[in-house]
Amino acid sequence: MHSIRLHMNTDLANVRPVSRSRRALLAGGVLLAGSAVAGLGYVATHSDQPIAMDDFSDLSHTMRTLERLRDAPLHTRSGWDLAHVLHHAAQSIEYSLDGFPQLKPAWFRASLGAMAFAVFSARGKMSHGLEEPVPGAPTIASGQPLNAAVEHLMDALNRFERHSGVLAPHFAYGALGKSEYTRAHLMHLANHWELVGAG
């Protein structure tokens, strides 16, 4: 009997870590499912709102906003100067055409990333780290001429507007159509503009 008890105890010691790891996986799955359900609930009860900043409500308003920077430069309250912000936005637009250098895992893009975009689109407002570079993108030097940055972003927007082919998957949101990508780019700019002003 003593030897049997020892054998049983040894088996249980081996089983417990597996059970804990399964519980952790199940808990993670429940949290992921809960986040997805909450996001779906928000999207289901909210139709897409207009972009929450008139300057970026559509491409023509965006172009006029950028054009005004030539005569009335603005400043940022973030760690990036305005030229850096504009080059960063241009990078994102170009990558939607040419492919992003790094992608989040497929499971993320198909679940949390897609849900994040759906919620942002329903709100008409994006929220993201305003000093986070595009993953894998070349470093953007600070202190660059503003006019060159304005030209870069306007050229990228014009190229995007003319594009009629398939678009590359977004590094976080996954596959987006032309209208969805347009919305993503404009919300992206509007989010950065929250820290831009004349002061």
C-alpha positions as CSV (number, residue, x, y, z in Angstrom):
1,M,0.0,0.0,0.0
2,H,2.8,2.4,0.8
3,S,4.3,2.0,-2.6
4,I,1.0,2.5,-4.3
5,R,0.4,5.8,-2.4
6,L,3.9,7.0,-3.4
7,H,3.1,6.2,-7.1
8,M,-0.2,8.0,-6.9
9,N,1.3,11.1,-5.3
10,T,4.0,11.2,-7.9
11,D,1.4,11.1,-10.7
12,L,-0.6,13.9,-9.1
13,A,2.5,16.0,-8.8
14,N,3.1,15.6,-12.5
15,V,-0.5,16.4,-13.4
16,R,-0.9,19.6,-11.3
17,P,1.3,21.8,-13.5
18,V,-0.5,20.7,-16.6
19,S,-3.8,21.6,-15.0
20,R,-2.5,25.0,-14.0
21,S,-1.3,25.7,-17.5
22,R,-4.7,24.6,-18.9
23,R,-6.4,26.9,-16.5
24,A,-4.2,29.7,-17.5
25,L,-5.0,29.0,-21.2
26,L,-8.7,28.8,-20.5
27,A,-8.6,32.1,-18.5
28,G,-6.7,33.8,-21.3
29,G,-9.3,32.5,-23.8
30,V,-12.2,33.7,-21.6
31,L,-10.6,37.2,-21.4
32,L,-10.0,37.3,-25.1
33,A,-13.6,36.1,-25.8
34,G,-14.9,38.7,-23.3
35,S,-13.0,41.5,-25.0
36,A,-14.3,40.4,-28.4
37,V,-17.9,40.2,-27.1
38,A,-17.6,43.7,-25.5
39,G,-16.2,45.1,-28.7
40,L,-18.9,43.4,-30.8
41,G,-21.6,44.8,-28.5
42,Y,-20.2,48.3,-29.0
43,V,-20.0,48.0,-32.7
44,A,-23.5,46.4,-33.0
45,T,-25.1,49.3,-31.2
46,H,-23.1,52.2,-32.7
47,S,-23.0,53.0,-36.4
48,D,-19.8,54.6,-37.8
49,Q,-19.6,58.2,-36.6
50,P,-18.0,61.0,-38.6
51,I,-14.3,61.4,-37.9
52,A,-14.2,63.4,-34.7
53,M,-12.1,66.3,-36.2
54,D,-13.4,68.4,-39.1
55,D,-9.9,69.1,-40.4
56,F,-9.6,65.3,-41.2
57,S,-13.3,64.5,-42.0
58,D,-12.3,63.5,-45.6
59,L,-9.3,63.6,-47.9
60,S,-10.1,67.1,-49.3
61,H,-10.3,68.6,-45.9
62,T,-7.1,66.8,-45.0
63,M,-5.3,68.3,-48.0
64,R,-6.5,71.8,-47.1
65,T,-5.3,71.3,-43.5
66,L,-1.9,70.3,-44.7
67,E,-1.7,73.0,-47.3
68,R,-2.3,75.6,-44.5
69,L,0.8,74.5,-42.7
70,R,3.0,76.1,-45.4
71,D,1.8,79.6,-44.3
72,A,0.9,78.9,-40.7
73,P,3.2,76.3,-39.2
74,L,1.9,74.6,-36.0
75,H,3.7,72.9,-33.1
76,T,3.3,69.6,-31.3
77,R,3.0,69.0,-27.6
78,S,4.5,65.5,-28.0
79,G,8.1,64.4,-28.1
80,W,7.9,64.5,-31.9
81,D,8.2,67.7,-33.9
82,L,5.5,68.3,-36.6
83,A,7.7,67.2,-39.5
84,H,8.3,63.9,-37.7
85,V,4.5,63.4,-37.2
86,L,3.9,64.1,-40.9
87,H,6.6,61.7,-42.1
88,H,5.3,59.0,-39.7
89,A,1.7,59.4,-41.2
90,A,3.1,59.3,-44.7
91,Q,5.0,56.1,-43.8
92,S,1.8,54.4,-42.7
93,I,0.0,55.4,-45.9
94,E,2.8,54.2,-48.1
95,Y,3.0,50.9,-46.2
96,S,-0.8,50.4,-46.8
97,L,0.2,50.3,-50.5
98,D,3.6,48.6,-50.5
99,G,3.3,46.3,-47.4
100,F,4.2,46.9,-43.8
101,P,7.7,45.8,-42.7
102,Q,6.4,43.9,-39.7
103,L,3.0,42.4,-39.0
104,K,1.3,41.4,-35.7
105,P,0.6,37.7,-35.6
106,A,-2.3,36.5,-37.8
107,W,-4.4,35.6,-34.8
108,F,-4.1,39.1,-33.4
109,R,-4.9,40.8,-36.7
110,A,-8.0,38.5,-37.1
111,S,-9.3,39.2,-33.5
112,L,-8.1,42.0,-31.3
113,G,-6.7,44.1,-34.1
114,A,-9.8,43.8,-36.2
115,M,-12.0,44.5,-33.2
116,A,-10.0,47.6,-32.2
117,F,-10.4,49.1,-35.7
118,A,-14.1,48.3,-35.7
119,V,-14.5,50.2,-32.4
120,F,-12.4,53.1,-33.5
121,S,-14.4,53.3,-36.7
122,A,-17.7,53.2,-34.8
123,R,-16.5,56.0,-32.6
124,G,-14.9,58.0,-35.4
125,K,-11.9,58.4,-33.2
126,M,-8.6,56.4,-32.9
127,S,-6.5,56.1,-29.8
128,H,-2.9,54.9,-30.0
129,G,0.6,55.7,-28.7
130,L,1.4,59.0,-30.3
131,E,5.2,58.5,-30.1
132,E,5.2,54.8,-31.3
133,P,6.9,54.3,-34.7
134,V,5.4,51.9,-37.2
135,P,6.9,48.5,-36.3
136,G,10.0,47.8,-38.4
137,A,10.0,51.2,-40.1
138,P,13.2,53.2,-40.6
139,T,13.9,55.8,-37.8
140,I,12.6,59.2,-38.7
141,A,15.1,62.0,-37.8
142,S,13.9,65.0,-35.9
143,G,14.4,68.5,-37.0
144,Q,13.6,68.0,-40.7
145,P,12.2,70.8,-42.8
146,L,8.4,71.1,-42.4
147,N,7.6,71.9,-46.1
148,A,9.3,68.6,-47.2
149,A,7.3,66.7,-44.7
150,V,4.1,68.3,-45.9
151,E,5.0,67.4,-49.5
152,H,5.8,63.8,-48.4
153,L,2.4,63.3,-46.7
154,M,0.4,65.0,-49.5
155,D,2.2,62.9,-52.1
156,A,1.4,59.7,-50.1
157,L,-2.3,60.7,-49.8
158,N,-2.5,61.4,-53.5
159,R,-0.9,58.1,-54.4
160,F,-3.3,56.3,-52.0
161,E,-6.3,58.1,-53.5
162,R,-5.2,57.1,-57.1
163,H,-4.6,53.5,-56.1
164,S,-7.2,51.0,-57.4
165,G,-5.5,47.7,-56.6
166,V,-5.4,45.4,-53.6
167,L,-4.1,47.1,-50.4
168,A,-1.6,45.5,-48.0
169,P,-2.9,44.2,-44.7
170,H,-2.5,46.7,-41.8
171,F,0.1,45.6,-39.4
172,A,-2.4,45.5,-36.5
173,Y,-5.9,45.7,-38.0
174,G,-5.4,43.1,-40.8
175,A,-7.1,43.3,-44.2
176,L,-8.9,46.6,-44.9
177,G,-10.8,47.8,-47.9
178,K,-10.2,51.2,-49.6
179,S,-12.9,53.0,-47.6
180,E,-11.8,51.4,-44.3
181,Y,-8.1,52.3,-45.0
182,T,-9.1,55.8,-45.8
183,R,-10.9,56.1,-42.5
184,A,-7.9,54.5,-40.7
185,H,-5.5,57.0,-42.2
186,L,-7.7,60.0,-41.4
187,M,-8.4,58.9,-37.9
188,H,-4.6,58.3,-37.4
189,L,-3.9,61.9,-38.4
190,A,-6.7,63.2,-36.3
191,N,-5.4,61.4,-33.3
192,H,-1.9,62.9,-33.7
193,W,-3.5,66.3,-34.3
194,E,-4.9,66.2,-30.7
195,L,-1.3,67.3,-29.7
196,V,-0.9,69.9,-32.5
197,G,-1.6,73.5,-32.1
198,A,-0.4,77.1,-32.7
199,G,1.2,77.4,-29.3
